[in-house]
Amino acid sequence: MTFIERIIVKSLFLFITLLFNLPAWAAANESQDTIQSQTAHSQDRVRLCAVYPHLKDSYWLSINFGMIKQAKQRAIKLKVLEAGGYGNSDSQWQQIEHCRKWQADAILFGSVLFDPFSEQLGLINRHTPLFSLVNEVDKVELTASIGVS
């Protein structure tokens, strides 16, 4: 894994870790019931779903390696899916739906196309945070994008 890839993966996991632990930090003025439910939830493992275009070359394999390593270090449950290639947008969409049904806390995806299903992704992002990895996606309101140029 290159230096840049390590920085990208570590930054992404730090951001996600902070994102899912923030409610526990902000509990100072809340009722005791709310604090107890947040404490119980914070002890659950965060569930992330990573959807890649493929795992056929060293680039995506190294990103996957870093994701798995960081997930293990942070006790994050990580589900990895790959579409099988850049021509498989239907497969990738089914995998994103699978992540939703699995009740992932966030979905990280490297899109197979620039504008595969922008509107649907925007709707999903309202309920499940979406992070695009590497490949740019057109006209989608995502939680964040991690890319290279």
ROPA-879291 format. One record per residue (C-alpha): residue number from 0; residue in one letter; x, y, z. Coordinates in pm, 1 decimal. Layout:
% ROPA-879291
n | res | x | y | z
NUM | a | X | Y | Z
...
% end
This chain:
% ROPA-879291
n | res | x | y | z
0 | m | 0.0 | 0.0 | 0.0
1 | t | 138.5 | 338.7 | -95.8
2 | f | 186.0 | 623.5 | 147.2
3 | i | -107.2 | 817.8 | -4.4
4 | e | -337.7 | 515.2 | 18.4
5 | r | -244.1 | 464.9 | 386.3
6 | i | -323.3 | 829.7 | 461.2
7 | i | -657.7 | 806.9 | 279.8
8 | v | -764.9 | 489.6 | 460.8
9 | k | -648.4 | 608.8 | 805.1
10 | s | -816.5 | 948.2 | 760.3
11 | l | -1140.2 | 785.1 | 651.2
12 | f | -1149.3 | 551.2 | 949.9
13 | l | -1063.0 | 830.1 | 1192.9
14 | f | -1347.7 | 1039.9 | 1051.5
15 | i | -1593.3 | 749.2 | 1072.1
16 | t | -1484.2 | 660.8 | 1426.1
17 | l | -1541.7 | 1020.6 | 1535.7
18 | l | -1872.6 | 1037.1 | 1350.0
19 | f | -2018.5 | 737.2 | 1531.2
20 | n | -1880.6 | 826.9 | 1874.7
21 | l | -1984.1 | 1193.8 | 1866.8
22 | p | -2333.2 | 1139.2 | 2020.4
23 | a | -2174.1 | 989.5 | 2333.2
24 | w | -1960.7 | 1303.2 | 2378.0
25 | a | -2256.4 | 1539.1 | 2340.4
26 | a | -2470.8 | 1386.0 | 2615.3
27 | a | -2406.5 | 1642.5 | 2891.4
28 | n | -2755.7 | 1800.1 | 2892.8
29 | e | -2964.7 | 1494.7 | 2811.6
30 | s | -3187.5 | 1283.2 | 3033.5
31 | q | -3049.6 | 972.6 | 3207.3
32 | d | -3254.5 | 740.9 | 2980.4
33 | t | -3100.5 | 895.4 | 2670.2
34 | i | -2749.7 | 867.5 | 2813.1
35 | q | -2803.1 | 500.3 | 2899.4
36 | s | -2935.1 | 417.3 | 2551.8
37 | q | -2640.0 | 596.3 | 2389.7
38 | t | -2395.2 | 412.1 | 2613.5
39 | a | -2551.9 | 79.8 | 2520.1
40 | h | -2537.4 | 172.8 | 2151.0
41 | s | -2176.1 | 291.1 | 2170.7
42 | q | -2076.8 | -53.1 | 2298.5
43 | d | -2221.1 | -214.5 | 1984.4
44 | r | -1972.4 | -258.7 | 1705.1
45 | v | -1997.4 | -9.9 | 1421.8
46 | r | -2103.4 | -187.6 | 1102.2
47 | l | -1941.1 | -58.9 | 783.4
48 | c | -2003.7 | -195.3 | 438.2
49 | a | -1736.8 | -144.1 | 169.7
50 | v | -1845.8 | -190.8 | -192.7
51 | y | -1561.9 | -192.2 | -446.0
52 | p | -1572.5 | -204.5 | -827.4
53 | h | -1344.5 | -510.7 | -814.1
54 | l | -1056.4 | -668.0 | -626.9
55 | k | -853.8 | -756.5 | -937.2
56 | d | -554.2 | -522.9 | -912.0
57 | s | -306.5 | -401.9 | -654.2
58 | y | -479.0 | -63.2 | -619.3
59 | w | -813.3 | -192.4 | -490.7
60 | l | -647.3 | -482.6 | -309.8
61 | s | -430.3 | -237.2 | -116.0
62 | i | -730.6 | -21.3 | -25.9
63 | n | -912.1 | -333.7 | 92.5
64 | f | -606.5 | -444.1 | 292.3
65 | g | -595.1 | -106.9 | 468.0
66 | m | -969.1 | -110.4 | 535.8
67 | i | -953.9 | -455.7 | 692.7
68 | k | -649.5 | -366.1 | 901.4
69 | q | -804.3 | -42.8 | 1031.6
70 | a | -1138.6 | -213.3 | 1100.7
71 | k | -965.5 | -480.9 | 1310.5
72 | q | -768.5 | -219.6 | 1505.1
73 | r | -1086.4 | -25.9 | 1585.4
74 | a | -1315.8 | -327.0 | 1644.4
75 | i | -1536.5 | -222.0 | 1352.3
76 | k | -1741.3 | -487.4 | 1175.7
77 | l | -1656.1 | -452.4 | 805.9
78 | k | -1842.3 | -627.9 | 524.9
79 | v | -1656.1 | -622.2 | 190.9
80 | l | -1835.7 | -665.6 | -141.9
81 | e | -1705.4 | -622.5 | -496.1
82 | a | -1903.5 | -577.3 | -817.3
83 | g | -1670.8 | -783.4 | -1037.1
84 | g | -1568.0 | -501.0 | -1269.8
85 | y | -1648.2 | -152.6 | -1393.4
86 | g | -1925.5 | -274.7 | -1623.7
87 | n | -2131.6 | -420.3 | -1340.9
88 | s | -2342.4 | -130.4 | -1216.6
89 | d | -2646.3 | -355.6 | -1157.4
90 | s | -2437.7 | -582.1 | -936.7
91 | q | -2301.4 | -284.8 | -742.7
92 | w | -2650.3 | -145.3 | -688.6
93 | q | -2765.0 | -483.3 | -550.4
94 | q | -2466.8 | -481.6 | -316.5
95 | i | -2550.5 | -133.4 | -188.9
96 | e | -2905.4 | -255.6 | -124.0
97 | h | -2758.0 | -558.4 | 55.5
98 | c | -2561.3 | -320.2 | 279.6
99 | r | -2882.6 | -136.5 | 368.3
100 | k | -3059.9 | -462.7 | 455.3
101 | w | -2757.6 | -563.4 | 665.8
102 | q | -2820.4 | -235.4 | 852.7
103 | a | -2475.3 | -92.4 | 793.5
104 | d | -2403.6 | 222.4 | 992.8
105 | a | -2230.4 | 362.2 | 682.5
106 | i | -2157.4 | 250.6 | 327.0
107 | l | -1820.6 | 315.3 | 162.8
108 | f | -1823.8 | 263.3 | -211.5
109 | g | -1595.9 | 296.9 | -508.8
110 | s | -1841.8 | 358.5 | -789.3
111 | v | -1823.9 | 159.1 | -1112.5
112 | l | -1965.1 | 453.6 | -1312.5
113 | f | -1954.3 | 833.2 | -1287.8
114 | d | -2334.7 | 865.6 | -1281.7
115 | p | -2476.9 | 518.1 | -1219.1
116 | f | -2767.7 | 592.8 | -984.3
117 | s | -2719.5 | 942.1 | -847.8
118 | e | -3076.9 | 1002.7 | -738.7
119 | q | -3105.9 | 671.0 | -554.9
120 | l | -2775.0 | 729.1 | -374.2
121 | g | -2897.4 | 1068.5 | -257.3
122 | l | -3208.2 | 904.5 | -111.1
123 | i | -3004.5 | 634.8 | 65.5
124 | n | -2769.5 | 897.9 | 209.7
125 | r | -3062.9 | 1049.4 | 400.1
126 | h | -3076.1 | 737.4 | 620.1
127 | t | -2734.4 | 572.2 | 585.4
128 | p | -2418.0 | 782.4 | 548.7
129 | l | -2251.0 | 723.0 | 211.6
130 | f | -1881.0 | 779.3 | 151.9
131 | s | -1749.3 | 756.7 | -202.9
132 | l | -1402.4 | 606.6 | -233.8
133 | v | -1155.6 | 709.7 | -503.7
134 | n | -1395.0 | 721.4 | -802.4
135 | e | -1593.3 | 1042.1 | -836.4
136 | v | -1973.2 | 1028.7 | -850.5
137 | d | -2173.4 | 1295.2 | -1034.9
138 | k | -2433.1 | 1519.8 | -869.2
139 | v | -2481.3 | 1320.4 | -551.9
140 | e | -2512.1 | 1463.4 | -205.4
141 | l | -2295.3 | 1225.5 | -5.0
142 | t | -2169.8 | 1242.0 | 349.5
143 | a | -1813.7 | 1267.6 | 215.6
144 | s | -1589.6 | 1174.2 | -74.8
145 | i | -1236.2 | 1042.6 | -45.9
146 | g | -1060.9 | 1070.5 | -380.5
147 | v | -739.6 | 1109.0 | -569.0
148 | s | -669.8 | 1327.4 | -870.0
% end
